[in-house]
Amino acid sequence: MTLEELVACDNAAQKMQTVSAAVEELLVAAQRQDRLTVGVYESAKLMNVDPDSVVLCLLAIDEEEEDDIALQIHFTLIQSFCCDNDIDIVRVSGMQRLAQLLGEPAETQGTTEARDLHCLLVTNPHTDGWKSHGLVEVASYCEESRENNQWVPYIPLQER
């Protein structure tokens, strides 16, 4: 491996860490400000009613769920809708980290069902000019990825 290749790999790894941290920051801020829609069906409903308010779609899945055909069909339909409506899309892994960020209980006690964290929408109402550093960073990463013909970039969320 040449020096240039080593530097490029190191820069890519550092960029991925920065974007991963930006996604985490964005999700926490969006939830705190009630700008987060959680769940495949809830997201589909919102996108049907007010797609212009959606600024980012996160599709979350771990490796063991990759074979879930129903989930993959939902993801395909959501991705298509997002592309048609110019909504940035990111695929993330690390469902446990996602649950931690959103304050989900570690174990459900059978009395409450865990929320569906496979699809998350970040919204920005038309009347509000909310800007988050995390949102700017993630949107920039999505744009860079599209320029490299990667339409749905992948970001791993790191366990802590």
VOBA-1610 file (N, C-alpha, C; in pm, whole numbers, padded with zeros to 5 digits, always signed):
BEGIN
Met+00085-00117+00000Met+00000+00000+00000Met+00090+00124+00000Thr+00057+00218-00085Thr+00137+00340-00095Thr+00098+00437+00015Leu+00179+00539+00033Leu+00151+00641+00133Leu+00020+00713+00101Glu-00003+00741-00026Glu-00127+00809-00066Glu-00250+00725-00031Glu-00239+00592-00052Glu-00351+00504-00020Glu-00374+00498+00131Leu-00268+00496+00208Leu-00280+00496+00354Leu-00347+00623+00405Val-00307+00736+00351Val-00364+00865+00391Val-00512+00869+00352Ala-00546+00819+00232Ala-00685+00818+00187Ala-00770+00730+00277Cys-00718+00614+00316Cys-00792+00524+00406Cys-00814+00589+00542Asp-00710+00654+00594Asp-00719+00720+00724Asp-00820+00835+00718Asn-00817+00911+00610Asn-00912+01022+00594Asn-01056+00970+00585Ala-01076+00860+00514Ala-01210+00802+00500Ala-01262+00754+00636Ala-01175+00690+00713Ala-01215+00641+00845Ala-01249+00757+00938Gln-01170+00863+00931Gln-01197+00980+01015Gln-01327+01048+00972Lys-01352+01055+00843Lys-01476+01114+00792Lys-01596+01034+00841Met-01584+00901+00838Met-01693+00814+00882Met-01722+00836+01030Gln-01619+00851+01112Gln-01638+00878+01255Gln-01709+01012+01276Thr-01667+01112+01199Thr-01727+01245+01210Thr-01875+01240+01173Val-01906+01172+01065Val-02046+01164+01019Val-02128+01081+01117Ser-02072+00973+01169Ser-02142+00891+01267Ser-02177+00974+01391Ala-02082+01053+01438Ala-02107+01141+01554Ala-02213+01246+01520Ala-02210+01296+01397Ala-02309+01395+01354Ala-02449+01335+01351Val-02461+01210+01306Val-02591+01141+01305Val-02642+01128+01448Glu-02555+01088+01539Glu-02595+01072+01679Glu-02641+01206+01737Glu-02564+01310+01713Glu-02599+01444+01763Glu-02733+01488+01705Leu-02752+01466+01577Leu-02876+01505+01509Leu-02997+01432+01567Leu-02985+01302+01588Leu-03098+01226+01641Leu-03138+01271+01780Val-03040+01296+01865Val-03069+01342+02001Val-03137+01480+01997Ala-03082+01571+01916Ala-03140+01706+01905Ala-03280+01701+01845Ala-03299+01620+01742Ala-03430+01610+01677Ala-03535+01553+01773Gln-03497+01453+01850Gln-03592+01395+01945Gln-03627+01496+02054Arg-03527+01566+02103Arg-03548+01665+02209Arg-03643+01776+02161Gln-03637+01810+02033Gln-03719+01918+01980Gln-03844+01867+01908Asp-03876+01740+01929Asp-03995+01678+01870Asp-03995+01688+01717Arg-03881+01661+01658Arg-03865+01664+01512Arg-03829+01525+01459Leu-03861+01421+01534Leu-03823+01286+01497Leu-03947+01198+01490Thr-03965+01131+01378Thr-04071+01034+01361Thr-04006+00897+01360Val-04057+00807+01443Val-03995+00676+01462Val-04091+00567+01416Gly-04042+00475+01332Gly-04120+00360+01288Gly-04149+00364+01139Val-04153+00246+01079Val-04177+00235+00935Val-04316+00289+00901Tyr-04419+00244+00971Tyr-04555+00285+00937Tyr-04580+00431+00970Glu-04529+00478+01084Glu-04545+00618+01121Glu-04476+00708+01018Ser-04359+00664+00972Ser-04284+00741+00872Ser-04358+00745+00740Ala-04413+00632+00699Ala-04488+00627+00573Ala-04609+00720+00579Lys-04676+00722+00694Lys-04792+00812+00710Lys-04750+00958+00696Leu-04641+00996+00766Leu-04595+01135+00761Leu-04553+01173+00619Met-04479+01086+00552Met-04434+01119+00416Met-04551+01131+00319Asn-04658+01059+00346Asn-04776+01069+00261Asn-04849+01201+00284Val-04853+01248+00408Val-04926+01369+00444Val-04844+01496+00417Asp-04716+01497+00457Asp-04635+01618+00447Asp-04489+01586+00412Pro-04464+01541+00289Pro-04326+01503+00253Pro-04229+01621+00253Asp-04278+01742+00235Asp-04191+01859+00230Asp-04129+01893+00366Ser-04186+01841+00474Ser-04131+01870+00606Ser-04016+01776+00642Val-03998+01669+00565Val-03895+01569+00595Val-03763+01612+00532Val-03657+01618+00614Val-03525+01658+00564Val-03426+01542+00561Leu-03454+01434+00635Leu-03362+01321+00637Leu-03437+01195+00676Cys-03403+01085+00608Cys-03459+00954+00639Cys-03344+00861+00675Leu-03352+00800+00792Leu-03252+00700+00833Leu-03317+00563+00832Leu-03257+00472+00761Leu-03304+00334+00757Leu-03203+00252+00837Ala-03250+00191+00944Ala-03160+00120+01036Ala-03186-00030+01029Ile-03075-00103+01017Ile-03085-00249+01013Ile-02952-00308+01056Asp-02957-00418+01128Asp-02836-00490+01165Asp-02821-00610+01072Glu-02702-00665+01071Glu-02669-00774+00980Glu-02766-00892+00991Glu-02806-00927+01112Glu-02893-01043+01130Glu-03033-01020+01075Glu-03070-00897+01045Glu-03203-00866+00990Glu-03201-00847+00838Glu-03084-00856+00778Glu-03071-00833+00633Glu-03159-00925+00549Asp-03193-01043+00602Asp-03272-01140+00526Asp-03423-01121+00543Asp-03464-01020+00618Asp-03606-00994+00641Asp-03665-00931+00515Ile-03734-01012+00435Ile-03786-00968+00305Ile-03887-00855+00321Ala-03976-00867+00419Ala-04077-00763+00439Ala-04011-00628+00469Leu-03909-00630+00553Leu-03838-00507+00587Leu-03767-00449+00464Gln-03708-00536+00384Gln-03639-00489+00263Gln-03738-00427+00164Ile-03858-00482+00155Ile-03961-00424+00067Ile-04001-00286+00118His-04021-00274+00249His-04052-00143+00308His-03941-00043+00276Phe-03817-00085+00296Phe-03703+00003+00270Phe-03699+00048+00124Thr-03725-00045+00033Thr-03724-00011-00110Thr-03830+00094-00143Leu-03949+00075-00087Leu-04057+00172-00112Leu-04025+00308-00050Ile-03972+00308+00071Ile-03936+00433+00137Ile-03824+00504+00061Gln-03723+00429+00019Gln-03613+00489-00058Gln-03664+00551-00187Ser-03753+00482-00254Ser-03810+00535-00378Ser-03884+00666-00353Phe-03965+00667-00248Phe-04039+00787-00214Phe-03945+00902-00180Cys-03841+00872-00104Cys-03744+00975-00066Cys-03673+01031-00189Cys-03635+00945-00281Cys-03568+00991-00403Cys-03661+01081-00485Asp-03787+01042-00494Asp-03885+01122-00570Asp-03909+01259-00507Asn-03888+01270-00375Asn-03916+01394-00304Asn-03790+01466-00255Asp-03675+01428-00309Asp-03546+01492-00275Asp-03519+01493-00124Ile-03543+01380-00061Ile-03515+01364+00082Ile-03386+01284+00095Asp-03290+01335+00171Asp-03165+01262+00194Asp-03194+01133+00269Ile-03125+01025+00228Ile-03142+00894+00290Ile-03006+00844+00338Val-03005+00783+00456Val-02884+00722+00510Val-02923+00586+00567Arg-02840+00486+00542Arg-02858+00355+00605Arg-02761+00345+00720Val-02810+00301+00834Val-02724+00288+00950Val-02736+00148+01008Ser-02630+00106+01076Ser-02634-00019+01153Ser-02604+00019+01297Gly-02630-00075+01386Gly-02606-00046+01528Gly-02737-00016+01599Met-02830-00111+01589Met-02964-00090+01648Met-02956-00068+01799Gln-02863-00135+01867Gln-02851-00115+02012Gln-02808+00027+02043Arg-02714+00080+01968Arg-02670+00218+01989Arg-02784+00314+01959Leu-02860+00286+01856Leu-02974+00369+01821Leu-03075+00371+01935Ala-03102+00255+01991Ala-03195+00247+02105Ala-03143+00326+02224Gln-03011+00319+02249Gln-02951+00397+02358Gln-02971+00546+02334Leu-02942+00591+02213Leu-02953+00733+02181Leu-03095+00786+02202Leu-03192+00702+02168Leu-03332+00745+02175Leu-03396+00715+02309Gly-03314+00665+02404Gly-03365+00641+02540Gly-03460+00524+02551Glu-03444+00425+02463Glu-03529+00307+02470Glu-03486+00222+02589Pro-03580+00155+02655Pro-03543+00068+02767Pro-03454-00046+02717Ala-03358-00084+02799Ala-03263-00190+02761Ala-03335-00321+02734Glu-03430-00354+02817Glu-03506-00477+02799Glu-03653-00445+02820Thr-03734-00493+02728Thr-03877-00473+02747Thr-03927-00583+02839Gln-04010-00547+02933Gln-04055-00640+03037Gln-04181-00716+02997Gly-04212-00724+02869Gly-04331-00794+02826Gly-04455-00706+02834Thr-04450-00599+02912Thr-04566-00510+02924Thr-04564-00405+02814Thr-04446-00365+02772Thr-04437-00266+02666Thr-04362-00325+02548Glu-04411-00295+02431Glu-04345-00343+02310Glu-04243-00239+02266Ala-04127-00286+02224Ala-04022-00195+02180Ala-04067-00121+02054Arg-04028+00006+02043Arg-04062+00083+01924Arg-03984+00030+01804Asp-04043+00045+01688Asp-03979+00006+01562Asp-03880+00115+01525Leu-03752+00086+01537Leu-03648+00185+01510Leu-03588+00168+01370His-03653+00094+01282His-03597+00067+01150His-03604+00186+01056Cys-03695+00277+01080Cys-03705+00397+00996Cys-03725+00517+01086Leu-03640+00618+01066Leu-03649+00742+01143Leu-03651+00859+01045Leu-03742+00951+01067Leu-03747+01071+00984Leu-03717+01193+01070Val-03631+01278+01019Val-03604+01406+01084Val-03682+01510+01004Thr-03764+01588+01075Thr-03848+01687+01008Thr-03803+01828+01042Asn-03837+01918+00954Asn-03808+02059+00973Asn-03930+02135+00920Pro-04022+02172+01008Pro-04144+02240+00962Pro-04113+02364+00879His-04203+02392+00786His-04183+02503+00692His-04173+02638+00761Thr-04235+02651+00877Thr-04237+02779+00947Thr-04111+02804+01028Asp-04023+02705+01030Asp-03909+02711+01121Asp-03780+02692+01042Gly-03682+02769+01071Gly-03553+02757+01003Gly-03452+02683+01088Trp-03493+02575+01156Trp-03406+02500+01245Trp-03286+02447+01170Lys-03169+02475+01220Lys-03045+02422+01164Lys-02966+02357+01276Ser-02922+02240+01248Ser-02841+02165+01343Ser-02708+02137+01276His-02599+02146+01354His-02467+02114+01299His-02468+01971+01245Gly-02532+01880+01317Gly-02540+01741+01274Gly-02613+01728+01142Leu-02722+01803+01126Leu-02799+01797+01001Leu-02717+01848+00883Val-02645+01956+00904Val-02560+02011+00798Val-02452+01911+00759Glu-02389+01849+00858Glu-02283+01751+00833Glu-02335+01629+00757Val-02450+01576+00801Val-02507+01458+00737Val-02554+01491+00595Ala-02616+01606+00577Ala-02661+01646+00442Ala-02542+01661+00347Ser-02433+01716+00397Ser-02312+01731+00317Ser-02256+01593+00278Tyr-02256+01500+00373Tyr-02209+01364+00346Tyr-02297+01296+00241Cys-02427+01315+00250Cys-02520+01257+00152Cys-02492+01312+00013Glu-02468+01442+00006Glu-02439+01505-00123Glu-02308+01451-00182Glu-02204+01439-00099Glu-02076+01383-00144Glu-02095+01241-00194Ser-02175+01164-00123Ser-02198+01024-00162Ser-02270+01015-00296Arg-02371+01102-00316Arg-02442+01102-00445Arg-02348+01138-00559Glu-02254+01230-00534Glu-02156+01266-00637Glu-02069+01146-00675Asn-02054+01052-00582Asn-01977+00930-00607Asn-02067+00813-00646Asn-02191+00844-00687Asn-02290+00744-00729Asn-02326+00644-00619Gln-02318+00687-00496Gln-02364+00605-00384Gln-02490+00676-00332Trp-02605+00628-00375Trp-02730+00699-00350Trp-02781+00684-00208Val-02747+00573-00143Val-02788+00554-00005Val-02663+00519+00076Pro-02596+00621+00129Pro-02472+00595+00204Pro-02499+00516+00331Tyr-02398+00443+00373Tyr-02406+00357+00491Tyr-02316+00415+00601Ile-02373+00422+00723Ile-02298+00473+00838Ile-02316+00378+00955Pro-02208+00318+01004Pro-02221+00233+01124Pro-02220+00318+01250Leu-02315+00293+01339Leu-02315+00360+01469Leu-02235+00273+01564Gln-02139+00332+01633Gln-02046+00257+01717Gln-02104+00240+01857Glu-02094+00117+01907Glu-02136+00089+02045Glu-02046+00163+02142Arg-02102+00207+02253Arg-02022+00276+02355Arg-02045+00215+02489
//
